[in-house]
Amino acid sequence: MEYESLFVGLIGIIFLIIYLLQKDKLKLYRKIGIKTQGRVTDLIVEGRNRNYHPVVRFTLADGYHVNHKSSFGSRPSLFKEGETVELLYLPEKPEDFIIISKNSEKLHIVFMVIGLLALGYFLFNLIKDYVL
């Protein structure tokens, strides 16, 4: 088996793990999180890949206003300054929130598709080398 196929398979597994972790996180937040709206007040560029992390201002259930940076970043940015977004946050940890949007849902699907394609490529080559 070629190292290229093994590497692609590993990448596929990583993408699928990220997809599954995000899916589980979204399920938890939908179950116990509090839904609210917020406004993107800033975009912070971070990391080696220069991902854009939105900073969102939103109101907690007790009426207190907070301004927190999303742990999720993307390049290019999925959001614009001034944009109103729906989000879910945990009552005990509001700084750890997730933004619910069509763009982020599409990104999760992209992770799943890339993961499945890469894993399929690996499995095809594995079968081709050892079975055929």
Buried (B, 14 or more C-beta within 10 A) or exposed (E): EEEEBEEBBEBBBBBBEBBBEBEEBBEEBEEEBBEBEBBBBEBEEEEEEEBBBBBBEBEEEEEEEBEBBBEBBBEEBBBEEEBEBEBBBBEEEBEBBBBBBEEBEEBBEEBBEBBBEBBEBBEEBBEEEEEE
